[in-house]
Every structure is written in structure tokens, then in C-alpha cells.
Amino acid sequence: MRVLLALALLCAPVLALAAPPTCRDIVSGPRTYHCTTTESSLSSEVSYDVTLEPDASDASNRRIKMTVPLRSLDCSCDPTGNAQQAKFFSAKSFTCVGENIDGTPIVARGKLNGSGTKIRGWTGYFTFGTTPGEELGSCVLVP
């Protein structure tokens, strides 16, 4: 009985260190998703593929690159906690920023499910010329 108790005490700190996977953990290599969204300016469904992968130029190995048709966005996991105790790279949600083909800004947000097979709550905010737009939808991992 003492041996089991000692083993449990030794293993407890190791088990406590095992954290749930974050968006960066899930995106450990290139992953392509098929997205179906509705754009506010068109009021119709639009489908396209996006690829998430680690940013090869990032020495800290923390950033993610998103490739969407005709452009590339820089992404990172969203922080959790509050301003005084923020924890970075602990969430499954992420935010991406970049430029549209006309140079106007794009912001995209999403949340990976636990296994990384879906992106839920996909939201894109953009301005094309002077027309603001928003797209909402979801994405599924391409096998």
C-alpha cells in the first residue's frame, strides 16, 4: 500500500503539468480546412479552403500562418485569463490579421475543436475598398 501511495505522490506533479492541447499544439503541421461561410455583403454562401500551419519564420515556434485564397494571414492563439494574469498560448481559439488584395485590413477569428478536425465560430472582418464586410461560418478538416 505504501508503494502505491508513494507512486501516486511521485506521478501527481507530472500529471498536473499535462495541459490540454492549445491551438498551436493542434496545428503541428499543415492542415487544410474546407470552409463554408456567409458574407454579409453578398447574403449568400461562399466556400473555399484555408491552410493552417506553423510559421516557419518564427524562431519562438509560437505563431501560425493561415493561407486563404490570394493572401496569407499571421495568427496566434488567443490569451486566456485577465489583464493582470494573462496566459498566452493556452486556448484553442485564435486570431489572424493580414491584408486584403487591395491592401485593406482583414481580421479573422476561429476556435479549433479538441482534435482539430473543425474550426467553429469562424468570423472574418474585412473592408474591400470602402465597403465593410463580415463573414460567418465553419470549417472542416480535409482528409
Backbone as CSV, one residue per row, in Angstrom:
resi,resn,N_x,N_y,N_z,CA_x,CA_y,CA_z,C_x,C_y,C_z
1,MET,0.816,-1.186,0.000,0.000,0.000,0.000,0.866,1.259,0.000
2,ARG,1.963,1.239,0.775,2.859,2.398,0.815,3.506,2.638,-0.540
3,VAL,3.789,1.575,-1.256,4.407,1.711,-2.575,3.448,2.416,-3.528
4,LEU,2.178,2.048,-3.496,1.182,2.695,-4.346,1.017,4.165,-3.986
5,LEU,1.001,4.477,-2.705,0.881,5.856,-2.260,2.091,6.672,-2.696
6,ALA,3.272,6.121,-2.565,4.497,6.811,-2.987,4.487,7.031,-4.492
7,LEU,4.063,6.033,-5.247,3.990,6.156,-6.702,2.991,7.243,-7.100
8,ALA,1.855,7.290,-6.421,0.848,8.309,-6.700,1.390,9.703,-6.414
9,LEU,2.111,9.863,-5.333,2.684,11.166,-4.988,3.750,11.594,-5.985
10,LEU,4.515,10.646,-6.502,5.540,10.967,-7.487,4.939,11.339,-8.829
11,CYS,3.842,10.691,-9.207,3.234,10.930,-10.510,2.342,12.160,-10.529
12,ALA,1.818,12.569,-9.393,0.876,13.692,-9.340,1.430,14.968,-9.969
13,PRO,2.667,15.384,-9.670,3.167,16.606,-10.302,3.284,16.480,-11.810
14,VAL,3.644,15.322,-12.301,3.774,15.119,-13.743,2.411,15.209,-14.403
15,LEU,1.402,14.593,-13.812,0.058,14.650,-14.361,-0.500,16.060,-14.320
16,ALA,-0.162,16.815,-13.287,-0.645,18.194,-13.182,-0.040,19.069,-14.269
17,LEU,1.148,18.745,-14.759,1.805,19.536,-15.793,1.217,19.290,-17.167
18,ALA,0.547,18.173,-17.378,-0.021,17.856,-18.676,-1.223,18.762,-18.923
19,ALA,-1.057,19.717,-19.805,-2.124,20.681,-20.097,-2.896,20.218,-21.328
20,PRO,-4.149,20.664,-21.455,-4.909,20.327,-22.654,-4.258,20.976,-23.872
21,PRO,-4.463,20.418,-25.063,-3.819,20.980,-26.258,-4.339,22.377,-26.572
22,THR,-3.440,23.225,-27.031,-3.798,24.587,-27.435,-3.905,24.623,-28.950
23,CYS,-4.291,25.770,-29.492,-4.391,25.876,-30.945,-3.038,25.615,-31.591
24,ARG,-1.956,26.034,-30.974,-0.617,25.821,-31.538,-0.219,24.351,-31.489
25,ASP,-0.626,23.640,-30.423,-0.344,22.207,-30.339,-1.076,21.438,-31.433
26,ILE,-2.333,21.822,-31.675,-3.150,21.126,-32.671,-2.597,21.367,-34.072
27,VAL,-2.134,22.586,-34.329,-1.582,22.916,-35.644,-0.084,22.630,-35.621
28,SER,0.267,21.368,-35.573,1.680,20.985,-35.519,2.257,20.776,-36.908
29,GLY,1.436,20.807,-37.900,1.868,20.669,-39.296,0.785,21.268,-40.169
30,PRO,0.990,21.313,-41.482,-0.037,21.896,-42.349,-1.363,21.141,-42.227
31,ARG,-2.442,21.882,-42.056,-3.797,21.320,-42.011,-4.675,22.158,-42.922
32,THR,-5.355,21.509,-43.849,-6.239,22.216,-44.770,-7.686,21.981,-44.350
33,TYR,-8.446,23.060,-44.312,-9.849,23.030,-43.926,-10.703,23.560,-45.067
34,HIS,-11.869,22.957,-45.265,-12.846,23.472,-46.225,-13.863,24.293,-45.437
35,CYS,-13.970,25.563,-45.786,-14.842,26.478,-45.052,-16.063,26.843,-45.889
36,THR,-17.185,26.937,-45.217,-18.414,27.421,-45.821,-18.866,28.601,-44.980
37,THR,-18.962,29.767,-45.614,-19.301,30.986,-44.888,-20.402,31.745,-45.615
38,THR,-21.003,32.648,-44.909,-21.966,33.568,-45.496,-21.405,34.965,-45.341
39,GLU,-21.236,35.660,-46.461,-20.731,37.027,-46.423,-21.900,37.987,-46.313
40,SER,-21.769,38.955,-45.404,-22.859,39.906,-45.172,-23.165,40.736,-46.417
41,SER,-22.136,41.082,-47.186,-22.361,41.926,-48.357,-23.017,41.161,-49.505
42,LEU,-22.853,39.838,-49.548,-23.429,39.036,-50.636,-24.706,38.320,-50.222
43,SER,-24.878,38.084,-48.926,-26.011,37.321,-48.405,-26.128,35.955,-49.067
44,SER,-24.995,35.373,-49.400,-25.007,34.036,-49.988,-23.806,33.253,-49.470
45,GLU,-23.895,31.939,-49.601,-22.802,31.086,-49.119,-21.611,31.129,-50.060
46,VAL,-20.430,31.105,-49.449,-19.175,31.067,-50.185,-18.355,29.922,-49.591
47,SER,-17.711,29.110,-50.440,-16.864,28.017,-49.962,-15.446,28.206,-50.475
48,TYR,-14.480,27.899,-49.630,-13.078,27.985,-50.009,-12.269,27.175,-49.009
49,ASP,-11.009,26.909,-49.340,-10.106,26.170,-48.461,-9.124,27.121,-47.796
50,VAL,-8.787,26.830,-46.549,-7.741,27.549,-45.837,-6.745,26.528,-45.304
51,THR,-5.501,26.931,-45.177,-4.479,26.064,-44.609,-3.879,26.747,-43.396
52,LEU,-3.826,26.019,-42.290,-3.155,26.480,-41.078,-1.876,25.676,-40.925
53,GLU,-0.778,26.358,-40.607,0.491,25.663,-40.362,1.386,26.520,-39.493
54,PRO,2.341,25.881,-38.811,3.291,26.659,-38.011,4.026,27.654,-38.913
55,ASP,4.299,28.834,-38.383,5.033,29.857,-39.122,6.513,29.498,-39.106
56,ALA,7.038,29.078,-40.249,8.426,28.617,-40.345,9.425,29.732,-40.023
57,SER,9.030,31.002,-40.180,9.961,32.107,-39.922,9.994,32.512,-38.446
58,ASP,9.177,31.879,-37.611,9.071,32.240,-36.200,10.010,31.375,-35.361
59,ALA,11.088,31.956,-34.880,12.075,31.207,-34.091,11.495,30.712,-32.766
60,SER,10.497,31.421,-32.221,9.897,31.007,-30.946,8.908,29.862,-31.130
61,ASN,8.558,29.551,-32.394,7.661,28.445,-32.713,6.278,28.639,-32.088
62,ARG,5.805,29.883,-32.064,4.512,30.177,-31.439,3.464,30.687,-32.419
63,ARG,3.876,31.222,-33.535,2.916,31.798,-34.477,2.422,30.747,-35.467
64,ILE,1.265,31.034,-36.034,0.633,30.178,-37.027,0.415,31.016,-38.276
65,LYS,0.553,30.400,-39.426,0.311,31.062,-40.701,-0.978,30.491,-41.280
66,MET,-1.859,31.356,-41.753,-3.083,30.916,-42.419,-3.024,31.361,-43.869
67,THR,-3.210,30.422,-44.770,-3.258,30.748,-46.185,-4.696,30.609,-46.643
68,VAL,-5.229,31.699,-47.173,-6.575,31.725,-47.740,-6.411,32.126,-49.203
69,PRO,-7.436,31.987,-50.035,-7.262,32.355,-51.445,-6.672,33.762,-51.618
70,LEU,-5.585,33.841,-52.336,-4.909,35.089,-52.722,-4.194,35.840,-51.614
71,ARG,-4.120,35.283,-50.389,-3.437,36.006,-49.321,-3.019,35.080,-48.184
72,SER,-2.170,35.637,-47.332,-1.672,34.897,-46.174,-1.854,35.779,-44.941
73,LEU,-2.304,35.166,-43.844,-2.553,35.910,-42.610,-1.644,35.391,-41.509
74,ASP,-1.246,36.275,-40.587,-0.457,35.900,-39.415,-1.406,35.667,-38.250
75,CYS,-1.246,34.530,-37.561,-2.172,34.142,-36.491,-1.425,33.822,-35.207
76,SER,-2.158,33.895,-34.107,-1.643,33.406,-32.833,-2.820,32.942,-31.988
77,CYS,-2.522,32.080,-31.019,-3.547,31.637,-30.079,-3.975,32.837,-29.244
78,ASP,-5.253,32.882,-28.906,-5.756,33.964,-28.064,-5.322,33.758,-26.616
79,PRO,-5.094,34.838,-25.881,-4.771,34.696,-24.456,-6.020,34.330,-23.658
80,THR,-5.810,33.727,-22.512,-6.901,33.465,-21.571,-6.585,34.203,-20.278
81,GLY,-7.532,34.265,-19.375,-7.323,34.975,-18.119,-7.693,36.438,-18.259
82,ASN,-7.154,37.256,-17.379,-7.450,38.683,-17.413,-6.163,39.466,-17.656
83,ALA,-6.268,40.781,-17.681,-5.109,41.624,-17.983,-3.980,41.456,-16.979
84,GLN,-4.317,41.188,-15.724,-3.288,41.031,-14.708,-2.645,39.639,-14.741
85,GLN,-3.376,38.640,-15.188,-2.852,37.266,-15.197,-3.132,36.587,-16.530
86,ALA,-2.747,37.235,-17.610,-2.980,36.672,-18.938,-2.077,35.465,-19.171
87,LYS,-2.644,34.459,-19.802,-1.893,33.262,-20.183,-1.943,33.160,-21.700
88,PHE,-0.784,33.212,-22.303,-0.729,33.143,-23.752,-0.537,31.700,-24.190
89,PHE,-1.070,31.384,-25.350,-0.954,30.051,-25.944,-1.574,28.973,-25.068
90,SER,-2.703,29.297,-24.410,-3.371,28.284,-23.600,-4.787,28.016,-24.097
91,ALA,-5.197,28.645,-25.173,-6.560,28.493,-25.676,-6.582,27.740,-27.006
92,LYS,-7.755,27.314,-27.399,-7.941,26.697,-28.710,-8.433,27.719,-29.725
93,SER,-8.752,28.922,-29.255,-9.187,29.974,-30.164,-7.972,30.753,-30.666
94,PHE,-8.130,31.353,-31.848,-7.013,32.078,-32.453,-7.535,33.297,-33.197
95,THR,-6.635,34.249,-33.423,-6.936,35.462,-34.172,-5.859,35.647,-35.231
96,CYS,-6.300,36.029,-36.428,-5.377,36.244,-37.552,-5.569,37.658,-38.093
97,VAL,-4.481,38.245,-38.577,-4.534,39.566,-39.205,-3.745,39.521,-40.505
98,GLY,-4.143,40.363,-41.433,-3.455,40.443,-42.718,-4.080,41.528,-43.558
99,GLU,-3.780,41.474,-44.854,-4.309,42.469,-45.780,-5.069,41.794,-46.901
100,ASN,-6.137,42.469,-47.339,-6.882,42.028,-48.497,-6.064,42.320,-49.752
101,ILE,-6.515,41.857,-50.893,-5.735,42.064,-52.117,-5.622,43.534,-52.500
102,ASP,-6.520,44.388,-51.954,-6.425,45.823,-52.227,-5.688,46.577,-51.118
103,GLY,-5.087,45.847,-50.159,-4.309,46.476,-49.095,-5.103,46.837,-47.854
104,THR,-6.410,46.637,-47.862,-7.224,46.927,-46.682,-7.095,45.783,-45.671
105,PRO,-7.324,46.059,-44.372,-7.082,45.040,-43.349,-8.133,43.928,-43.308
106,ILE,-7.673,42.753,-42.858,-8.540,41.604,-42.605,-8.243,41.123,-41.191
107,VAL,-9.275,40.795,-40.446,-9.137,40.138,-39.142,-10.020,38.906,-39.191
108,ALA,-9.458,37.754,-38.827,-10.227,36.510,-38.812,-10.067,35.855,-37.444
109,ARG,-11.147,35.230,-36.974,-11.107,34.551,-35.682,-11.761,33.192,-35.824
110,GLY,-11.307,32.247,-35.016,-11.910,30.928,-35.007,-11.500,30.168,-33.766
111,LYS,-12.103,29.003,-33.584,-11.767,28.150,-32.449,-11.730,26.712,-32.940
112,LEU,-10.597,26.048,-32.685,-10.443,24.653,-33.066,-11.111,23.757,-32.036
113,ASN,-11.726,22.685,-32.513,-12.231,21.715,-31.544,-11.045,20.913,-31.019
114,GLY,-11.275,20.041,-30.047,-10.185,19.344,-29.356,-9.247,18.559,-30.243
115,SER,-9.776,17.951,-31.290,-8.919,17.141,-32.158,-8.450,17.914,-33.385
116,GLY,-8.933,19.133,-33.543,-8.516,19.950,-34.671,-9.192,19.607,-35.977
117,THR,-10.303,18.853,-35.937,-10.987,18.473,-37.167,-11.976,19.533,-37.641
118,LYS,-12.267,20.528,-36.793,-13.212,21.581,-37.162,-12.743,22.922,-36.622
119,ILE,-13.103,23.978,-37.344,-12.955,25.339,-36.853,-14.369,25.854,-36.655
120,ARG,-14.698,26.173,-35.422,-16.038,26.676,-35.108,-15.979,28.187,-34.911
121,GLY,-17.122,28.823,-35.081,-17.195,30.260,-34.836,-16.306,31.058,-35.763
122,TRP,-16.100,30.566,-36.987,-15.253,31.267,-37.959,-15.888,32.610,-38.266
123,THR,-15.141,33.674,-38.047,-15.620,35.026,-38.315,-14.515,35.799,-39.009
124,GLY,-14.844,36.436,-40.090,-13.892,37.279,-40.797,-14.439,38.688,-40.930
125,TYR,-13.618,39.667,-40.625,-13.989,41.073,-40.776,-13.041,41.684,-41.795
126,PHE,-13.587,42.396,-42.759,-12.729,42.960,-43.792,-13.382,44.202,-44.377
127,THR,-12.593,44.966,-45.086,-13.086,46.099,-45.863,-12.510,45.940,-47.255
128,PHE,-13.370,45.933,-48.224,-12.904,45.856,-49.613,-13.235,47.189,-50.252
129,GLY,-12.189,47.970,-50.524,-12.412,49.347,-50.950,-12.938,50.121,-49.753
130,THR,-14.150,50.642,-49.877,-14.770,51.346,-48.756,-15.948,50.566,-48.178
131,THR,-16.180,49.355,-48.689,-17.313,48.555,-48.238,-16.888,47.589,-47.144
132,PRO,-17.404,47.755,-45.905,-17.065,46.801,-44.844,-17.822,45.492,-45.060
133,GLY,-17.227,44.413,-44.628,-17.874,43.116,-44.771,-17.596,42.230,-43.584
134,GLU,-18.418,41.213,-43.461,-18.251,40.237,-42.395,-18.680,38.890,-42.961
135,GLU,-17.954,37.843,-42.586,-18.385,36.507,-42.973,-18.390,35.611,-41.743
136,LEU,-19.400,34.769,-41.685,-19.573,33.850,-40.567,-19.727,32.440,-41.125
137,GLY,-19.145,31.469,-40.429,-19.297,30.102,-40.894,-18.491,29.127,-40.084
138,SER,-18.211,27.990,-40.690,-17.422,26.953,-40.032,-16.573,26.241,-41.076
139,CYS,-15.584,25.497,-40.595,-14.639,24.821,-41.472,-14.437,23.380,-40.979
140,VAL,-14.214,22.468,-41.920,-13.997,21.065,-41.608,-12.666,20.631,-42.214
141,LEU,-11.891,19.856,-41.441,-10.598,19.372,-41.906,-10.771,18.520,-43.153
142,VAL,-9.947,18.786,-44.159,-9.956,17.991,-45.396,-9.124,16.737,-45.146
143,PRO,-9.710,15.540,-45.342,-8.953,14.306,-45.077,-7.770,14.126,-46.005
